[in-house]
Amino acid sequence: MLLTRPIGTPAYEMGPHTRLDSIPWVDLLNPTEDEITRATEKLGIHIPSRAELSEIESSSRHYERDGALYLSGPLVRRYETGPVIRPVGFILSPTHLITIRYADYPAFDRIGLALAEHTAENPAPTPTNLLTDLIEDIINRLADLLENVGHTLDTLSHCIFSSDDRQRHHTRSGATLRTTLRHLGNTGDLASMIRDSLLSIDRIRLHLDTITAHTLAHTQTPPKADHALTTDLIHNRLDTAGRDIASLNEFNTQINNKVQFLLDATLGFINIEQNDGMKILTVASSIGIMPTLIAGIYGMNFRIMPELNWSFGYPFAILLMLSSIALPLFWFWRRGWLTRL
């Protein structure tokens, strides 16, 4: 889909006769090869394909070409079915901001809505302003995702280390612990995707910050004082975004450490559950040894066995078997094995 986002007007799809003179932002959402070709011809600028955006080399993600700045990187998107990470591209030319994305990120819609509601009383946003707005909104969204991850880990931690006996018995069952492991694994994957997204956005921010003055000089021609003021404002916003990213990276590190701690704790409880299972087998086999031995002795076909002619021989053998069962059970109970099964 080729979306044009004009100032003060809702976004609409680019047509063959769409004029782009006064449109600062062109948004390509899940573009096909044919749409990329159409956009390239319409804008007169190279539009990278998905394969180009997925390159991992820094030189392939941040470069200048034909007077335009190309920036790209992975960005996480969370759906109900699970998180995914998709490449996102930004092209900053003197007259347009061009975005290429393969997921419906809310940040783009929010900034697009603000652009559609822009009034004539305020200065018209430049492509650099729009890209800075996108960077700030993406960082805010990643912060929200990290907060949700933190709340999820707090809930899992409460369940794992619950002090309530009934809840602890339920949460430490084998099936529940396996489910907890899956939740922790998914949470760890999401935290890793967020870290990669923060890293890519930070590199985009750094690269944009270094060429802000040059880009603004080709984007608008205001008075020199206003130009300096605008440049300083963009620089300050990008610098603030960098501090936000640094704090989020620290929080992400704590999240990863907590995920690892909870994984170790869950695996420890699984080992305890397995040990308790071995205790059950030990108790069952132990209480069956002596009765089997007694039955084996009195099942021997020797001619001289005093108990065979004794009228109380059978009750004596049964009582002896029951005693051989009761005594090990009492011993296991005194050691606390039976209370923990």
C-alpha positions in Angstrom: 0.0 0.0 0.0 1.3 3.4 -1.0 0.1 6.0 1.5 0.6 9.7 1.0 0.3 11.8 4.2 -0.3 15.5 3.5 -0.4 18.2 6.0 -3.8 18.9 7.5 -5.5 16.2 5.4 -6.1 12.5 6.2 -3.8 10.0 4.5 -4.9 8.5 1.2 -3.5 6.0 -1.3 -1.1 7.3 -4.0 -2.7 7.3 -7.4 -1.1 7.8 -10.9 -2.0 11.5 -10.9 -1.1 12.3 -7.2 1.0 15.4 -6.9 3.7 15.1 -4.3 4.9 18.7 -4.2 3.2 19.6 -0.9 3.2 16.1 0.7 6.1 15.7 3.2 5.6 12.0 4.0 5.1 9.0 1.7 4.4 5.8 3.7 4.9 2.4 2.1 3.1 -0.3 4.1 3.8 -3.9 3.0 4.7 -2.8 -0.5 4.8 -5.2 -3.3 7.6 -5.1 -6.0 5.2 -3.4 -8.3 4.4 -0.7 -5.7 8.1 -0.2 -5.0 8.6 0.3 -8.7 5.8 2.8 -8.9 7.0 4.8 -5.9 10.5 4.8 -7.3 9.3 6.3 -10.6 6.9 8.7 -8.9 9.5 10.1 -6.4 12.5 9.8 -8.6 14.5 8.2 -5.8 15.6 4.6 -5.2 13.3 2.7 -2.8 15.1 -0.3 -1.2 13.4 -3.7 -1.2 12.7 -5.9 1.8 15.9 -7.8 1.2 18.0 -4.6 1.2 16.3 -3.4 4.4 17.1 -6.8 6.1 20.9 -6.4 5.5 22.8 -6.4 8.8 25.9 -4.5 7.8 26.0 -1.0 9.2 27.1 0.3 5.7 23.9 -1.2 4.3 21.7 0.3 7.0 23.0 3.9 7.1 24.2 5.6 4.0 23.6 8.5 1.7 22.7 8.2 -2.0 21.8 10.8 -4.6 21.4 13.5 -1.9 19.1 11.4 0.3 19.8 9.7 3.7 18.9 6.0 4.0 18.3 4.6 7.5 17.0 1.1 8.3 16.9 -1.5 11.1 14.7 -4.1 12.7 11.7 -3.1 14.8 9.5 -5.3 17.0 5.8 -5.6 16.7 3.7 -7.4 19.3 0.5 -9.3 18.2 -1.8 -11.5 20.2 -0.2 -14.5 18.5 3.2 -13.4 19.6 5.9 -10.8 18.9 7.6 -10.5 15.5 10.4 -8.3 14.3 10.3 -6.7 10.8 12.7 -4.4 8.9 11.8 -0.7 8.7 13.3 1.8 6.4 13.5 5.6 6.4 14.6 7.7 3.5 15.1 11.4 4.3 15.3 13.6 1.1 15.4 17.4 1.0 11.6 17.4 0.3 10.2 14.1 1.6 10.3 11.5 4.3 9.7 8.1 2.9 9.1 5.1 5.2 9.0 1.5 4.2 7.5 -1.0 6.7 6.2 -4.5 6.8 4.0 -4.3 9.9 1.3 -1.9 11.1 3.2 -0.1 13.8 1.0 2.2 15.9 3.7 4.9 16.1 3.3 5.6 12.3 -0.5 5.9 12.6 -0.2 8.3 15.6 2.3 10.6 13.9 0.3 10.4 10.7 -2.9 11.4 12.6 -1.1 14.3 14.2 0.1 15.4 10.7 -3.5 15.1 9.4 -4.8 17.3 12.2 -2.0 19.9 11.8 -3.4 23.5 11.6 -2.1 26.4 9.5 -1.3 28.4 12.7 1.7 26.1 13.5 4.8 25.9 11.4 4.7 23.1 8.8 6.7 20.1 9.9 9.7 19.2 7.8 10.7 15.7 6.9 13.4 15.9 9.6 10.8 16.9 12.2 8.6 14.0 11.1 11.4 11.5 11.4 12.3 12.9 14.8 8.7 12.6 15.9 8.7 8.9 14.7 11.8 8.1 16.6 10.4 9.6 19.8 7.1 7.8 19.4 8.8 4.5 18.7 10.9 4.8 21.8 7.8 5.5 23.8 6.1 2.4 22.4 9.2 0.3 23.2 9.2 1.7 26.7 5.5 0.6 27.1 6.5 -2.9 25.9 9.3 -3.1 28.4 6.9 -2.0 31.2 4.5 -4.8 30.2 7.4 -7.3 30.2 8.3 -6.1 33.7 4.7 -6.6 34.9 4.6 -10.1 33.3 7.8 -11.1 35.1 6.5 -9.8 38.4 3.4 -11.9 38.0 5.4 -15.0 37.1 7.8 -14.4 40.0 4.8 -14.1 42.4 3.4 -17.4 41.2 6.8 -19.2 41.3 7.7 -18.0 44.8 4.2 -17.8 46.3 4.1 -18.3 50.1 0.5 -19.7 50.0 0.7 -23.5 50.4 -2.3 -24.3 48.2 -1.2 -21.9 45.4 2.4 -23.1 45.8 1.3 -26.7 45.3 -0.6 -25.7 42.2 2.1 -23.5 40.6 4.8 -26.0 41.3 3.1 -28.9 39.6 4.9 -30.4 36.6 2.5 -29.1 34.0 2.4 -25.6 35.5 6.1 -25.4 35.7 6.4 -26.4 32.0 3.9 -23.7 31.1 5.9 -21.2 33.2 9.1 -22.2 31.3 7.3 -21.4 28.0 6.1 -18.0 29.3 9.6 -17.2 30.4 11.0 -18.2 27.1 8.5 -16.1 25.2 9.2 -13.1 27.5 12.9 -13.5 27.0 12.4 -13.6 23.2 10.4 -10.4 23.4 13.0 -8.7 25.6 15.7 -9.7 23.1 13.6 -8.2 20.2 13.1 -5.0 22.1 16.8 -4.8 22.7 17.5 -5.2 19.0 14.9 -2.5 18.2 16.4 -0.1 20.7 19.9 -0.7 19.2 18.7 0.0 15.7 16.7 3.1 16.7 19.7 4.4 18.6 21.9 4.0 15.6 19.4 5.7 13.4 19.2 8.6 15.9 23.0 8.9 16.1 23.3 9.0 12.3 20.5 11.5 12.0 21.9 13.7 14.7 25.3 14.0 12.9 23.8 15.3 9.7 20.9 17.3 11.1 22.3 20.7 10.2 23.1 19.5 6.7 19.7 18.0 6.2 17.9 21.1 7.5 19.9 23.4 5.3 18.5 21.6 2.2 15.0 21.1 3.7 13.9 24.7 4.4 15.2 28.2 4.0 14.1 30.2 7.0 16.0 33.1 8.5 19.4 32.3 9.8 18.4 32.7 13.5 15.4 30.5 13.1 17.5 28.0 11.3 19.9 27.8 14.2 17.0 27.6 16.7 15.4 24.7 14.7 18.7 22.9 14.4 19.3 23.2 18.2 15.8 22.0 18.9 16.2 18.9 16.7 19.6 18.2 18.3 18.1 18.5 21.8 15.2 16.2 21.0 17.5 13.6 19.6 19.8 14.0 22.6 16.9 13.4 24.9 15.9 10.4 22.9 19.4 9.0 23.3 19.2 9.4 27.1 15.8 7.6 27.0 17.3 4.8 25.0 20.2 4.5 27.5 17.8 4.2 30.4 15.6 1.6 28.6 18.7 -0.4 27.8 19.6 -0.5 31.5 16.0 -1.6 32.3 16.2 -4.2 29.5 19.4 -5.6 31.1 17.6 -6.0 34.4 14.7 -7.7 32.6 17.1 -10.2 31.0 18.8 -10.9 34.4 15.4 -11.5 36.0 14.3 -13.8 33.1 17.5 -15.8 33.7 17.0 -15.9 37.4 13.4 -17.1 37.1 14.5 -19.7 34.5 17.0 -21.0 37.0 14.5 -21.0 39.8 11.9 -22.8 37.6 14.4 -25.4 36.6 15.3 -25.8 40.2 11.7 -26.5 41.2 11.4 -29.0 38.3 14.4 -30.8 39.7 12.7 -30.8 43.1 9.5 -32.2 41.5 11.6 -34.9 39.9 13.3 -35.7 43.2 9.9 -36.0 44.9 8.9 -38.5 42.1 12.0 -40.5 42.9 11.0 -40.5 46.6 7.6 -41.9 45.7 9.3 -44.7 43.8 11.7 -45.3 46.7 8.9 -45.5 49.2 6.9 -47.8 47.0 9.8 -50.2 46.3 11.0 -50.1 49.9 7.6 -51.1 51.5 7.3 -53.9 49.0 10.6 -55.6 49.6 10.0 -57.1 53.1 6.5 -58.5 52.4 7.8 -60.1 49.2 10.7 -61.6 51.2 8.4 -63.0 53.9 6.0 -64.4 51.3 9.0 -65.9 49.5 10.3 -67.6 52.7 6.9 -69.1 53.6 6.4 -70.2 50.1 9.4 -72.5 50.1 8.7 -76.2 49.9 11.0 -77.3 52.8 9.7 -80.3 54.8 10.6 -79.0 58.2 9.1 -75.5 58.8 7.7 -75.0 62.3 5.2 -72.4 61.3 3.5 -74.7 58.7 2.1 -76.8 61.5 1.3 -73.9 63.8 -2.4 -72.9 64.0 -1.4 -69.2 64.2 1.1 -69.5 61.4 -1.0 -67.8 58.7 -2.1 -64.8 60.9 1.5 -64.5 62.1 2.8 -64.3 58.5 0.1 -61.7 57.6 0.9 -59.6 60.7 4.6 -59.9 59.9 4.0 -58.6 56.4 1.9 -55.7 57.7 4.5 -54.8 60.2 7.2 -54.8 57.5 5.1 -52.3 55.6 4.2 -50.1 58.6 7.7 -49.7 59.9 9.3 -48.3 56.7 6.3 -46.0 56.3 6.7 -44.7 59.8 10.4 -44.2 59.2 9.8 -42.2 56.0 7.1 -40.2 57.8 9.5 -39.3 60.6 12.0 -38.1 58.0 9.4 -35.9 56.4 9.3 -37.7 53.0 5.6 -38.5 53.0 4.5 -34.9 54.0 6.4 -33.5 51.0 5.0 -35.9 48.4 
